[in-house]
Amino acid sequence: MSIDELTIKAPRSLVSPTDEAELAAFVGENHARAAPMRIAGGGTRVQAGAVEAEHMLTTRKISGIVTYEPGALTLIARAGTPLQDVEDVLAAEGQALAFEPMDHREILGSNGTPTIGGMVSANVSGPRRILAGACRDHLLGVRFIDGRGRTIKNGGRVMKNVTGLDLGKLLCGSFGTLGVLTEVALKTLPRAEVEKSLAFPRISLREAREIFAAALATPFEVSGAAFQGGTAWLRVEGFEAQVDYRVDRLKELFARREIEIVADSVSRSIWRDLRDVKHFADSTDPIWRILIKPSDAPAVIEALRQLGGEASVDWGGGLVWFSGAASSAAVRKAVGAARAVVVRRGSLAAADLFPAEDGAVARISAALRKTFDPAGIFNPGLMGN
């Protein structure tokens, strides 16, 4: 996880501990001094928020796969392990991270190395979330350093081993504001033998939503449902005979619509581009990630289109990507109660990147941060911290 495109005070030092003990000692020392620090992994993702810090703390040297048991479908890796290394090891055994984490480098113009710790800290999840769940749903356990410099372990490496409060759920998506991850245990799943996609060209978003609602209500295990550039996409994955059967049934369901079928490498390339929002890579406008009820997608996108810019849809309508030059206030008004986070800042102010918390949510968030990081040294200013 990195801070990029933000108005920040440059840290006086870059600190790269080589192991967990060294990291814990450094954090403990800075807790006593209340010295703020920016938490970084591989330097690829925007950490939305204004962060002024004395130190840049990176986990990139705390790296390596601790253990991988293909038969048990579990893997443990240190936080700084490059995501590509993990994916290569899994691919050799015919397995993968089923939640399909996106790569932010193309839309952010960054050239770092995505890490496992950064992926978990940002809860990075791709198109397959509608079938397999999010990153946090595959997280079995974590080790992390809290704001006092204490080493905390929670969960384990088997799927029934989480007892008491599941701290992994708190750390996943906290963007380094509650603790510095040093190790994560993840569930793995078999990689699909083949995949095919059904393309519905020249349709409106409202028609796409009707297609998504019908397809996702079937037992045919649709693993991707996205809309971009006037085309709706449905993806089916698995063993060849199963995929052929499910695709045929979906074609029957939508027999009155124009359908194109793409398979294997072409399909994988299409979904990789949709996952990474490549269609917004050439723009310099801010990029928003907006979580909504799928049924609200047509109305929300129509409101966004009144502001100019472009929008696309993933997760069957539950995720809207929007790129445009509109102000933060205008976008938040257009999306209403939906959660809108800026992924690429562009010309927006740093304070506008996360939605403001209020009421019970704000009180709970503040209490959690005070518990895990009482001196407020982790990514101060981020996510309201």
DRENPA-69061 format. One record per residue (C-alpha): residue number from 1; residue in three letters; x, y, z. Coordinates in Angstrom, 3 decimals. Layout:
! DRENPA-69061
  pos  code        c1        c2        c3
  NUM   ALA         X         Y         Z
...
! end
This chain:
! DRENPA-69061
  pos  code        c1        c2        c3
    1   MET     0.000     0.000     0.000
    2   SER     1.506     3.341    -0.918
    3   ILE     0.530     6.938    -0.684
    4   ASP     0.478     8.502    -4.144
    5   GLU    -0.804    11.742    -5.672
    6   LEU    -1.414    13.221    -2.201
    7   THR    -0.541    16.535    -0.593
    8   ILE     1.812    15.303     2.102
    9   LYS     4.761    16.363     4.138
   10   ALA     7.674    14.247     2.946
   11   PRO     8.904    11.775     5.584
   12   ARG    12.382    12.404     6.933
   13   SER    13.333     8.727     6.687
   14   LEU    12.506     5.523     4.852
   15   VAL    12.464     2.521     7.181
   16   SER    12.424    -1.061     5.844
   17   PRO    12.555    -3.603     8.689
   18   THR    13.852    -7.018     7.698
   19   ASP    11.745    -9.033    10.126
   20   GLU     8.795    -8.810    12.507
   21   ALA    10.915    -8.228    15.625
   22   GLU    12.698    -5.264    14.063
   23   LEU     9.377    -3.826    12.923
   24   ALA     7.827    -4.222    16.385
   25   ALA    10.778    -2.505    18.045
   26   PHE    10.601     0.415    15.622
   27   VAL     6.864     0.891    16.112
   28   GLY     7.195     0.623    19.906
   29   GLU     9.867     3.307    19.951
   30   ASN     7.771     5.641    17.825
   31   HIS     4.658     4.976    19.892
   32   ALA     6.508     6.355    22.914
   33   ARG     7.433     9.467    20.896
   34   ALA     4.017     9.694    19.161
   35   ALA     5.943     9.951    15.874
   36   PRO     3.590     9.510    12.876
   37   MET     4.449     7.179    10.004
   38   ARG     3.170     6.330     6.546
   39   ILE     2.660     2.591     6.040
   40   ALA     3.713     1.272     2.633
   41   GLY     4.055    -2.082     0.946
   42   GLY     5.052    -2.326    -2.699
   43   GLY     4.326     1.259    -3.729
   44   THR     1.429     0.643    -6.121
   45   ARG    -1.789     1.936    -4.560
   46   VAL    -3.137     5.290    -3.536
   47   GLN    -3.869     5.517     0.163
   48   ALA    -6.739     7.946     0.133
   49   GLY    -6.129    10.703     2.659
   50   ALA    -3.714    13.447     3.645
   51   VAL    -0.812    11.967     5.598
   52   GLU     1.947    13.971     7.241
   53   ALA     4.530    11.663     8.741
   54   GLU     8.021    11.563    10.147
   55   HIS     8.777     8.142     8.673
   56   MET     7.847     6.060     5.660
   57   LEU     7.579     2.484     6.942
   58   THR     7.635    -0.220     4.285
   59   THR     7.158    -3.966     4.743
   60   ARG     8.701    -4.935     1.405
   61   LYS    11.669    -6.703     3.062
   62   ILE     9.386    -8.830     5.266
   63   SER     8.794   -11.188     2.403
   64   GLY     8.460   -14.839     1.466
   65   ILE     5.941   -17.680     1.472
   66   VAL     5.956   -19.306     4.910
   67   THR     3.989   -22.403     3.993
   68   TYR     1.728   -23.594     1.199
   69   GLU    -0.385   -26.730     1.445
   70   PRO    -2.175   -27.339    -1.867
   71   GLY    -4.123   -30.269    -0.463
   72   ALA    -5.452   -28.150     2.383
   73   LEU    -6.079   -25.159     0.095
   74   THR    -4.158   -22.834     2.400
   75   LEU    -1.189   -20.493     2.026
   76   ILE     0.695   -18.326     4.527
   77   ALA     2.865   -15.483     3.261
   78   ARG     4.680   -12.558     4.825
   79   ALA     3.197    -9.141     4.105
   80   GLY     5.891    -7.912     1.719
   81   THR     5.665   -10.943    -0.571
   82   PRO     4.999    -9.844    -4.166
   83   LEU     1.512   -10.831    -5.248
   84   GLN     2.899   -12.187    -8.510
   85   ASP     5.147   -14.621    -6.608
   86   VAL     2.111   -15.995    -4.794
   87   GLU     0.065   -16.281    -7.966
   88   ASP     2.917   -18.100    -9.735
   89   VAL     3.253   -20.642    -6.908
   90   LEU    -0.495   -21.240    -6.893
   91   ALA    -0.669   -21.566   -10.688
   92   ALA     1.956   -24.307   -10.606
   93   GLU    -0.497   -26.343    -8.522
   94   GLY    -3.557   -25.410   -10.573
   95   GLN    -4.841   -23.029    -7.907
   96   ALA    -5.529   -19.295    -7.552
   97   LEU    -6.791   -16.541    -5.278
   98   ALA   -10.456   -16.822    -6.138
   99   PHE   -11.316   -13.207    -5.289
  100   GLU    -9.250   -12.045    -8.282
  101   PRO    -7.383    -9.006    -6.880
  102   MET    -7.051    -6.120    -9.328
  103   ASP    -3.795    -4.427   -10.292
  104   HIS    -3.977    -0.647    -9.764
  105   ARG    -0.755     0.222   -11.552
  106   GLU    -2.231     0.989   -14.954
  107   ILE    -4.834     3.499   -13.776
  108   LEU    -2.488     5.072   -11.207
  109   GLY     0.602     5.169   -13.374
  110   SER     2.637     3.557   -10.596
  111   ASN     5.463     1.089   -11.115
  112   GLY     5.871    -0.582    -7.747
  113   THR     5.241    -4.218    -6.880
  114   PRO     1.830    -5.237    -5.495
  115   THR     2.235    -7.153    -2.231
  116   ILE     0.079    -9.552    -0.294
  117   GLY    -0.006    -7.181     2.688
  118   GLY    -1.164    -4.263     0.546
  119   MET    -3.839    -6.432    -1.059
  120   VAL    -5.257    -7.445     2.316
  121   SER    -4.967    -3.973     3.845
  122   ALA    -7.030    -2.553     0.973
  123   ASN    -9.376    -5.577     0.698
  124   VAL    -8.682    -5.668    -3.048
  125   SER   -11.306    -7.803    -4.785
  126   GLY   -12.134    -8.238    -8.462
  127   PRO   -15.066    -9.297   -10.706
  128   ARG   -15.345   -12.804    -9.221
  129   ARG   -16.493   -11.295    -5.929
  130   ILE   -20.123   -11.923    -6.944
  131   LEU   -19.465   -15.673    -6.792
  132   ALA   -16.407   -16.224    -4.590
  133   GLY   -16.644   -13.309    -2.156
  134   ALA   -14.150   -10.585    -1.272
  135   CYS   -10.550   -10.814    -0.081
  136   ARG   -11.687   -10.701     3.563
  137   ASP   -13.863   -13.775     2.976
  138   HIS   -10.715   -15.764     2.094
  139   LEU    -8.593   -14.467     4.958
  140   LEU    -7.978   -17.193     7.548
  141   GLY    -5.575   -15.442     9.889
  142   VAL    -3.192   -12.534    10.355
  143   ARG    -0.134   -11.446    12.294
  144   PHE     0.349    -7.724    12.776
  145   ILE     2.052    -5.076    14.882
  146   ASP    -0.310    -2.726    16.710
  147   GLY     0.363     0.902    17.558
  148   ARG     2.143     0.009    20.798
  149   GLY     4.593    -2.269    19.032
  150   ARG     2.938    -5.479    20.215
  151   THR     2.832    -8.551    17.963
  152   ILE    -0.708    -9.884    17.676
  153   LYS    -1.799   -13.130    16.032
  154   ASN    -5.400   -13.980    15.203
  155   GLY    -6.970   -16.899    13.348
  156   GLY    -4.969   -19.680    11.801
  157   ARG    -4.449   -21.633     8.618
  158   VAL    -7.509   -23.856     8.648
  159   MET   -11.012   -22.717     7.860
  160   LYS   -12.496   -23.604    11.258
  161   ASN    -9.774   -22.040    13.382
  162   VAL   -11.142   -18.513    13.893
  163   THR   -12.327   -18.055    17.469
  164   GLY   -13.499   -14.978    19.317
  165   LEU   -13.216   -11.619    17.571
  166   ASP   -12.047   -12.058    13.993
  167   LEU    -9.400    -9.334    13.878
  168   GLY    -8.558   -10.195    10.293
  169   LYS   -11.907    -8.727     9.250
  170   LEU   -10.931    -5.450    10.946
  171   LEU    -7.447    -5.285     9.451
  172   CYS    -8.690    -6.188     5.950
  173   GLY    -9.689    -2.900     4.362
  174   SER    -8.286    -0.703     7.149
  175   PHE    -5.517     0.718     4.906
  176   GLY    -2.887     0.402     7.623
  177   THR    -4.699     2.564    10.181
  178   LEU    -5.097    -0.183    12.813
  179   GLY    -1.859    -2.128    12.494
  180   VAL     1.013    -3.143    10.251
  181   LEU     0.450    -6.590     8.766
  182   THR     3.434    -8.934     8.864
  183   GLU     1.842   -12.237     7.817
  184   VAL    -1.444   -13.413     6.334
  185   ALA    -3.056   -16.829     5.904
  186   LEU    -5.327   -17.214     2.895
  187   LYS    -7.676   -19.809     1.500
  188   THR    -6.874   -20.882    -2.060
  189   LEU    -9.136   -22.558    -4.613
  190   PRO    -8.668   -24.563    -7.827
  191   ARG    -8.130   -22.499   -10.963
  192   ALA   -10.851   -22.896   -13.577
  193   GLU    -9.972   -25.291   -16.392
  194   VAL   -11.740   -23.176   -19.003
  195   GLU   -13.821   -20.040   -19.170
  196   LYS   -16.280   -18.579   -21.631
  197   SER   -17.984   -15.220   -21.755
  198   LEU   -21.260   -14.120   -23.256
  199   ALA   -21.180   -10.622   -24.743
  200   PHE   -24.388    -8.623   -25.247
  201   PRO   -23.418    -5.727   -27.549
  202   ARG   -25.249    -2.475   -28.220
  203   ILE   -27.472    -2.422   -25.154
  204   SER   -28.291     0.135   -22.461
  205   LEU   -27.332    -0.125   -18.816
  206   ARG   -30.940    -0.746   -17.883
  207   GLU   -31.013    -3.713   -20.267
  208   ALA   -27.697    -4.900   -18.811
  209   ARG   -29.164    -4.814   -15.314
  210   GLU   -32.080    -6.949   -16.478
  211   ILE   -29.613    -9.445   -17.950
  212   PHE   -27.533    -9.502   -14.761
  213   ALA   -30.568    -9.989   -12.531
  214   ALA   -31.823   -12.895   -14.628
  215   ALA   -28.426   -14.571   -15.017
  216   LEU   -27.414   -14.265   -11.364
  217   ALA   -30.720   -15.796   -10.292
  218   THR   -29.934   -19.016   -12.187
  219   PRO   -27.970   -21.990   -10.799
  220   PHE   -25.343   -21.601   -13.549
  221   GLU   -22.674   -19.985   -11.355
  222   VAL   -21.970   -16.823   -13.298
  223   SER   -18.575   -15.585   -12.070
  224   GLY   -18.546   -12.165   -13.716
  225   ALA   -21.212    -9.638   -14.672
  226   ALA   -19.947    -6.304   -15.999
  227   PHE   -21.020    -3.505   -18.345
  228   GLN   -18.697    -1.193   -20.221
  229   GLY   -18.906     0.746   -23.460
  230   GLY   -22.400    -0.443   -24.384
  231   THR   -21.622    -4.155   -23.926
  232   ALA   -22.702    -6.409   -21.062
  233   TRP   -20.490    -9.349   -20.162
  234   LEU   -21.296   -12.597   -18.357
  235   ARG   -18.541   -15.061   -17.456
  236   VAL   -18.798   -18.790   -16.762
  237   GLU   -15.838   -20.866   -15.486
  238   GLY   -15.131   -24.486   -14.578
  239   PHE   -14.607   -27.822   -16.299
  240   GLU   -15.158   -27.785   -20.039
  241   ALA   -18.299   -29.939   -20.144
  242   GLN   -19.866   -27.967   -17.288
  243   VAL   -19.055   -24.629   -18.889
  244   ASP   -20.479   -25.676   -22.254
  245   TYR   -23.717   -26.819   -20.589
  246   ARG   -24.114   -23.636   -18.539
  247   VAL   -23.357   -21.397   -21.507
  248   ASP   -25.953   -23.226   -23.606
  249   ARG   -28.581   -22.774   -20.896
  250   LEU   -27.797   -19.059   -20.619
  251   LYS   -28.051   -18.701   -24.389
  252   GLU   -31.495   -20.296   -24.208
  253   LEU   -32.484   -17.914   -21.416
  254   PHE   -31.506   -14.911   -23.531
  255   ALA   -32.498   -16.383   -26.906
  256   ARG   -34.119   -13.141   -28.043
  257   ARG   -30.944   -11.122   -27.574
  258   GLU   -27.871   -10.802   -29.744
  259   ILE   -25.058   -12.797   -28.111
  260   GLU   -21.405   -13.298   -28.956
  261   ILE   -19.309   -16.020   -27.284
  262   VAL   -15.617   -15.599   -26.483
  263   ALA   -13.497   -18.254   -24.809
  264   ASP   -10.339   -18.952   -22.840
  265   SER    -7.425   -16.571   -23.557
  266   VAL    -9.626   -13.917   -25.182
  267   SER   -12.122   -14.102   -22.335
  268   ARG    -9.344   -13.956   -19.714
  269   SER    -7.868   -10.874   -21.380
  270   ILE   -11.236    -9.121   -21.419
  271   TRP   -11.864    -9.784   -17.741
  272   ARG    -8.335    -8.769   -16.786
  273   ASP    -8.931    -5.413   -18.457
  274   LEU   -12.346    -5.039   -16.792
  275   ARG   -10.830    -5.996   -13.430
  276   ASP    -8.098    -3.366   -13.729
  277   VAL   -10.463    -0.686   -15.135
  278   LYS    -8.103    -0.354   -18.080
  279   HIS   -10.688     1.657   -20.021
  280   PHE    -9.941     4.624   -17.711
  281   ALA    -6.162     4.282   -17.836
  282   ASP    -5.594     6.976   -20.456
  283   SER    -7.667     9.604   -18.656
  284   THR    -6.247    12.057   -16.105
  285   ASP    -9.601    12.677   -14.391
  286   PRO   -10.336    11.360   -10.898
  287   ILE   -11.566     7.781   -10.691
  288   TRP   -14.285     6.891    -8.188
  289   ARG   -15.170     3.457    -6.818
  290   ILE   -18.830     3.493    -5.784
  291   LEU   -20.614     0.666    -3.950
  292   ILE   -24.376     0.593    -4.458
  293   LYS   -27.393    -1.675    -4.525
  294   PRO   -27.403    -3.301    -7.986
  295   SER   -30.969    -2.168    -8.594
  296   ASP   -29.854     1.457    -8.110
  297   ALA   -27.173     1.306   -10.816
  298   PRO   -29.183     2.829   -13.705
  299   ALA   -30.382     5.801   -11.630
  300   VAL   -26.960     6.447   -10.093
  301   ILE   -25.154     6.291   -13.431
  302   GLU   -27.729     8.573   -15.041
  303   ALA   -27.080    11.105   -12.260
  304   LEU   -23.323    10.757   -12.784
  305   ARG   -23.645    11.205   -16.523
  306   GLN   -25.253    14.577   -15.916
  307   LEU   -21.881    15.586   -14.444
  308   GLY   -19.954    14.501   -17.541
  309   GLY   -17.354    11.749   -17.636
  310   GLU   -17.804     8.016   -18.102
  311   ALA   -19.050     5.144   -15.978
  312   SER   -18.830     1.356   -16.046
  313   VAL   -20.335    -1.360   -13.894
  314   ASP   -19.073    -4.546   -12.233
  315   TRP   -20.415    -7.033    -9.685
  316   GLY   -23.755    -7.252   -11.505
  317   GLY   -24.411    -3.583   -10.807
  318   GLY   -23.081    -3.476    -7.234
  319   LEU   -19.888    -1.626    -8.168
  320   VAL   -19.743     1.513   -10.292
  321   TRP   -16.498     2.959   -11.627
  322   PHE   -16.764     6.627   -12.564
  323   SER   -14.161     8.863   -14.171
  324   GLY   -14.888    12.560   -14.581
  325   ALA   -13.791    16.054   -13.664
  326   ALA   -16.773    16.792   -11.390
  327   SER   -16.207    18.053    -7.864
  328   SER   -16.308    15.731    -4.880
  329   ALA   -19.455    17.432    -3.584
  330   ALA   -21.233    16.961    -6.922
  331   VAL   -20.338    13.271    -7.151
  332   ARG   -21.379    12.538    -3.566
  333   LYS   -24.678    14.331    -4.126
  334   ALA   -25.280    12.299    -7.287
  335   VAL   -24.662     8.946    -5.582
  336   GLY   -26.591     9.756    -2.395
  337   ALA   -26.074     7.234     0.389
  338   ALA   -23.778     5.015    -1.700
  339   ARG   -20.205     4.639    -0.464
  340   ALA   -17.947     6.514    -2.875
  341   VAL   -14.146     6.403    -2.542
  342   VAL   -11.640     8.130    -4.811
  343   VAL    -9.087     5.693    -6.239
  344   ARG    -7.258     8.217    -8.413
  345   ARG    -7.278    11.750    -7.015
  346   GLY    -6.525    13.889   -10.041
  347   SER    -7.440    17.481    -9.150
  348   LEU    -9.510    16.642    -6.061
  349   ALA    -8.473    17.751    -2.588
  350   ALA    -6.917    15.076    -0.396
  351   ALA    -9.581    15.594     2.269
  352   ASP   -12.337    14.586    -0.191
  353   LEU   -11.107    11.091    -0.934
  354   PHE   -12.985     9.032     1.656
  355   PRO   -16.623     9.715     2.612
  356   ALA   -16.999    11.392     5.984
  357   GLU   -18.053     9.128     8.833
  358   ASP   -20.732    10.252    11.230
  359   GLY   -22.917     8.983    14.043
  360   ALA   -22.400     5.451    15.322
  361   VAL   -19.937     4.541    12.555
  362   ALA   -17.648     7.437    13.481
  363   ARG   -17.764     6.528    17.170
  364   ILE   -16.969     2.876    16.501
  365   SER   -14.132     3.762    14.121
  366   ALA   -12.605     6.193    16.623
  367   ALA   -12.826     3.618    19.414
  368   LEU   -11.128     0.958    17.279
  369   ARG    -8.303     3.294    16.323
  370   LYS    -7.802     4.355    19.924
  371   THR    -7.646     0.682    20.972
  372   PHE    -5.190    -0.472    18.309
  373   ASP    -3.213     2.742    17.819
  374   PRO    -3.675     4.986    20.885
  375   ALA    -0.943     7.445    19.876
  376   GLY    -2.375     7.826    16.370
  377   ILE     0.912     7.104    14.597
  378   PHE    -0.360     4.889    11.739
  379   ASN    -1.305     6.845     8.598
  380   PRO    -2.630     9.877    10.498
  381   GLY    -5.317    11.714     8.571
  382   LEU    -6.259     8.642     6.550
  383   MET    -9.913     7.538     6.605
  384   GLY   -10.664    10.144     9.248
  385   ASN    -7.923     8.837    11.561
! end
